[in-house]
Amino acid sequence: MKTKAKTKIKHSMGDRIVLFVIYVIVIAMVLLVLYPIVFVISSSFSDPVAVSSGDVWLWPVRPTLDAYKRVFREPEIITGYLNTIFYTVVGTMINLTVTVPCGYALSKNSLPGRGFWMGFFMFTMYFSGGMIPTYLLVQKLGLYNTRTILLIMGAFSVYNCIICRTFFSGIPKELEEAAAIDGCSPFRCFLQIILPTSQALLGVMVLYFAISHWNSYFNAMMYINKQEYKPLQLILRKILVEAQNMASMLEGGADEEYAAEMYKTAQLLKYAVIVVSSVPVMILYPFLQKYFAKGVMIGSVKG
């Protein structure tokens, strides 16, 4: 059997120094990104006294689950999780249904009034009616205290539409022309030819929209008053604010030791809340990372 000879690439001393510096920079950047995550997770499992005194650096000190017990003691947590999952899944589907076809249409030079519609959409990126008129409009439409408002509010993203338009502009026109010759309608061409070749774009759009819905709390705080409709972020905010208010009320009172304990618990809850709200997104990201690295550069290819 013949064995292939392995050719070794010889690097000069200058190349080795450059590679060493690059490796050091990359490792340093990884540590800068990774350490805050490890610190937050370790702090959420550590004793409140150790966290307040600064004894937690890398690993949990005197591990405890008190913060998580306090967070999941609230019966609204499960409801908040289910609401947020519903808003994220359904809202992302609505975002994709509205934004991606619009980006595809705007990528066509044959679209009547293409420049006008693009300018119209761009105008909405910088100017809006304002918070109070929007609130009054939501009330007039009967959308206040409904799940629908959290699904349709911001259903169309101009920025993501521009990304979609840029991506679709790079698809060879010959592909669609060949489909048209074979009798394929534009709608069918979009569904069966364009979308299957746009996995990188769709992966990035799903990640952008899903994270936006998962972390969203302002719209819910403005337009949702019913407890059973509130997303996870508002529930966690309520737990954290209540703990901080309790510590503030007890501060300067007779039981200063108990007030100090409540203050430490409130500080510890911050880390537990961050972990509880971030874990699902961190689990989702690795599955979309291969598309994200390619798709994030889409907007830099063409204007």
NORJO-V788478 format. One record per backbone hydrogen bond with DSSP energy under -0.5 kcal/mol. NH is the residue of the N-H (numbers start at 0). CO is the residue of the C=O. E is the energy in kcal/mol with one decimal. If there is no record, write none. Layout:
NH_CO_E ; NH_CO_E
This chain:
6_4_-0.5 ; 7_5_-0.6 ; 9_7_-0.6 ; 10_8_-0.5 ; 15_11_-2.3 ; 16_12_-2.0 ; 17_13_-2.2 ; 18_14_-2.6 ; 19_15_-2.4 ; 20_16_-2.3 ; 21_17_-2.4 ; 22_18_-2.6 ; 23_19_-2.3 ; 24_20_-2.4 ; 25_21_-2.7 ; 26_22_-2.6 ; 27_23_-2.4 ; 28_24_-2.4 ; 29_25_-2.4 ; 30_26_-2.4 ; 31_27_-2.2 ; 32_28_-1.8 ; 33_29_-2.9 ; 34_30_-2.7 ; 35_31_-0.6 ; 36_32_-0.7 ; 37_33_-2.3 ; 38_34_-3.0 ; 39_35_-2.3 ; 40_36_-2.2 ; 41_37_-2.7 ; 42_38_-2.6 ; 43_39_-2.0 ; 44_40_-0.9 ; 44_41_-0.6 ; 45_42_-0.9 ; 46_60_-2.4 ; 50_46_-2.0 ; 51_47_-2.6 ; 52_48_-2.1 ; 53_50_-0.8 ; 54_49_-2.4 ; 55_49_-0.8 ; 56_54_-0.6 ; 61_59_-0.5 ; 63_44_-3.2 ; 68_64_-2.6 ; 69_65_-2.3 ; 70_66_-2.0 ; 71_67_-2.9 ; 72_68_-0.7 ; 73_70_-1.0 ; 76_73_-1.5 ; 78_74_-0.8 ; 79_75_-3.2 ; 80_76_-2.6 ; 81_77_-2.5 ; 82_78_-2.6 ; 83_79_-2.6 ; 84_80_-2.6 ; 85_81_-2.3 ; 86_82_-3.0 ; 87_83_-2.6 ; 88_84_-2.7 ; 89_85_-2.3 ; 90_85_-0.5 ; 90_86_-1.6 ; 91_87_-1.9 ; 92_88_-1.9 ; 93_89_-2.2 ; 94_90_-2.6 ; 95_91_-2.6 ; 96_92_-2.3 ; 97_93_-1.9 ; 98_94_-3.0 ; 99_95_-1.3 ; 100_95_-0.6 ; 101_97_-0.9 ; 102_98_-2.4 ; 103_99_-2.0 ; 104_100_-2.4 ; 105_101_-2.4 ; 106_102_-0.8 ; 107_104_-1.5 ; 108_106_-0.5 ; 110_107_-1.4 ; 113_110_-1.4 ; 116_112_-2.6 ; 117_113_-2.1 ; 118_114_-2.4 ; 119_115_-2.6 ; 120_116_-2.4 ; 121_117_-2.3 ; 122_118_-1.9 ; 123_119_-1.2 ; 124_120_-0.6 ; 124_121_-1.0 ; 125_121_-0.6 ; 125_122_-1.0 ; 126_122_-1.7 ; 133_129_-1.5 ; 134_130_-2.3 ; 135_131_-2.5 ; 136_132_-2.3 ; 137_133_-2.4 ; 138_134_-2.0 ; 139_135_-2.5 ; 140_136_-2.1 ; 141_138_-1.3 ; 142_137_-2.3 ; 143_137_-0.7 ; 144_222_-2.8 ; 145_142_-1.1 ; 149_145_-0.5 ; 149_146_-0.7 ; 150_146_-0.8 ; 150_147_-0.8 ; 151_147_-2.3 ; 152_148_-1.8 ; 153_151_-0.6 ; 154_151_-2.0 ; 156_154_-0.5 ; 157_155_-0.6 ; 160_156_-2.0 ; 161_157_-2.1 ; 162_158_-1.7 ; 163_159_-2.3 ; 164_160_-2.7 ; 165_161_-2.4 ; 166_162_-2.2 ; 167_163_-2.7 ; 168_164_-1.8 ; 169_165_-0.7 ; 169_166_-1.1 ; 170_167_-1.2 ; 174_171_-1.0 ; 175_171_-0.7 ; 176_172_-2.4 ; 177_173_-2.4 ; 178_174_-1.5 ; 179_175_-2.4 ; 180_176_-2.0 ; 181_177_-1.5 ; 182_179_-1.4 ; 183_178_-2.6 ; 188_184_-2.8 ; 189_185_-2.1 ; 190_186_-2.0 ; 191_187_-2.9 ; 192_188_-1.8 ; 193_188_-2.3 ; 194_189_-2.3 ; 196_192_-0.9 ; 196_193_-0.6 ; 197_194_-1.8 ; 201_197_-2.6 ; 202_198_-2.5 ; 203_199_-1.8 ; 204_200_-2.6 ; 205_201_-2.7 ; 206_202_-1.9 ; 207_203_-2.8 ; 208_204_-2.8 ; 209_205_-2.6 ; 210_206_-2.2 ; 211_207_-1.9 ; 212_208_-2.4 ; 213_209_-2.7 ; 214_210_-2.4 ; 215_211_-0.8 ; 220_216_-2.4 ; 221_217_-1.8 ; 222_218_-2.8 ; 223_219_-1.9 ; 224_222_-0.5 ; 228_225_-1.3 ; 229_225_-0.6 ; 229_226_-0.9 ; 231_79_-1.0 ; 233_230_-0.5 ; 234_230_-1.5 ; 235_231_-2.7 ; 236_232_-2.1 ; 237_233_-2.2 ; 238_234_-2.1 ; 239_235_-2.3 ; 240_236_-2.7 ; 241_237_-2.5 ; 242_238_-1.9 ; 243_239_-2.1 ; 244_240_-2.8 ; 245_241_-2.3 ; 246_242_-1.9 ; 247_243_-2.1 ; 248_244_-2.5 ; 249_245_-1.8 ; 250_246_-1.1 ; 252_249_-2.2 ; 255_253_-1.5 ; 258_254_-1.8 ; 259_255_-2.4 ; 260_256_-1.9 ; 261_257_-2.3 ; 262_258_-2.2 ; 263_259_-2.2 ; 264_260_-2.2 ; 265_261_-2.3 ; 266_262_-2.1 ; 267_263_-2.2 ; 268_264_-2.2 ; 269_265_-0.9 ; 270_266_-0.7 ; 270_267_-0.6 ; 271_267_-1.6 ; 272_268_-2.9 ; 273_269_-1.9 ; 274_270_-2.1 ; 275_271_-2.7 ; 276_272_-2.1 ; 277_273_-1.4 ; 278_274_-2.2 ; 281_277_-2.3 ; 282_278_-2.1 ; 283_279_-1.9 ; 284_280_-2.2 ; 285_281_-0.8 ; 286_283_-0.9 ; 287_283_-0.7 ; 287_284_-1.4 ; 288_284_-1.1 ; 290_287_-0.6 ; 291_287_-2.1 ; 292_288_-2.2 ; 293_289_-0.6 ; 294_290_-3.1 ; 295_291_-2.4 ; 296_293_-1.0 ; 297_294_-1.7 ; 299_296_-1.1 ; 300_297_-1.6 ; 301_297_-0.7
